[in-house]
């Protein structure tokens, strides 16, 4: 999830993963995660067709070859869209094969498993995993996020996705910056007077200008 919809560069991986978790956990319907999304696991980005097991990718590679098309173009695009990116073994710890198996896994473990793994994140209160847990609890404790009315805010803003959730006498405002740069948002409300409930920065923004990949939940 973070590679395709966020930013897996080292300086933005955790922030954008937390922002995407905030997004999913504040929307209606049932949140859906692939395993590893709760850690901010990244795409493996295979360079060779031999690394893939996905039959669609393999067949497309054969088609490109038969038509004389650039197979490198296909491989490059599938570093983002290839389905095997969501099938690499779960990264439990920094031991061999990410602690997933002592045998040979069906797909190569992402080389970043020594840094991104569940064991490392368990003890870090600011980790992607613990932010995920915190946001799940927050959703369960605030029914406005499950059943509340959804209203889009600042709909023409190309950088920030902003919306409110309302139920009974409660109204929450969610601000999500989907870019790697500071972005302003016009909420139509004085957010300086709002109650800060959650954010993915140590000091969440309350002035209507969001930091890169910032997520903020406010109560109006």
C-alpha positions, 0 to 999 in steps of 0.5 A, a space after each residue: 500500500 505504501 509504495 503505490 499510494 504513499 511514498 516508500 522513500 526512507 524519509 516518508 515511508 513511515 509518515 505516508 503509511 500512517 497517513 494512509 492508515 488514518 485515511 482507511 480507518 476514518 472512512 465508512 465501510 470495512 477497512 481492508 489491509 493486506 498483511 504487511 500494510 500494518 508495518 508499512 512493508 514496501 514493494 519488493 520491486 523485482 528486476 527479473 521475470 524469473 523472480 515472479 510467480 504471478 501467472 499474469 505477470 509471466 504471461 504478459 512478459 511472454 506477450 511483450 516478447 512475442 510482440 517485440 515490445 520492451 519487456 523492461 518497461 513491463 518489469 518497471 511498471 510491475 514494481 508498482 502494480 505487480 501482484 507479487 508485491 503483495 505476496 512476499 513473506 511477512 517480515 516477522 524479525 531480522 533473522 533469515 527470511 524475515 523469520 517467516 520460514 527456515 526453508 525456501 519461501 515461494 517468493 524472495 523476502 524483501 531485502 529491507 526485512 532487516 529494518 522493516 519487521 514486526 519485532 523491531 516495531 513492537 517495542 517502538 511506541 511511535 512505529 507504524 505498527 503501533 500507530 495502526 493499533 492506536 488508530 484501530 482502537 480509535 475507530 472502535 471507540 468513535 462510532 461516528 467513524 463507522 456510521 457517521 455522515 461523510 462530507 467532502 471539504 475543499 473538494 478542488 484541492 489537488 493535494 489534500 483530501 479533507 472531509 468531515 464525519 458527523 453523528 448525533 452531536 459530534 463532528 470530526 474533521 479529517 485532513 490528509 496531505 497526499 504529497 511530499 510537500 507542505 500543503 494548505 487546506 481551506 476547511 471553512 472552519 477555524 481549526 485553531 479552535 478545534 480539539 486535536 484527537 490524533 495525528 501522525 506528527 508529534 505536534 500536529 498542524 492546527 493552522 490549515 497548512 499540513 506538513 508532508 504526508 501529514 494526517 490530522 483528526 480534529 473535533 469541531 
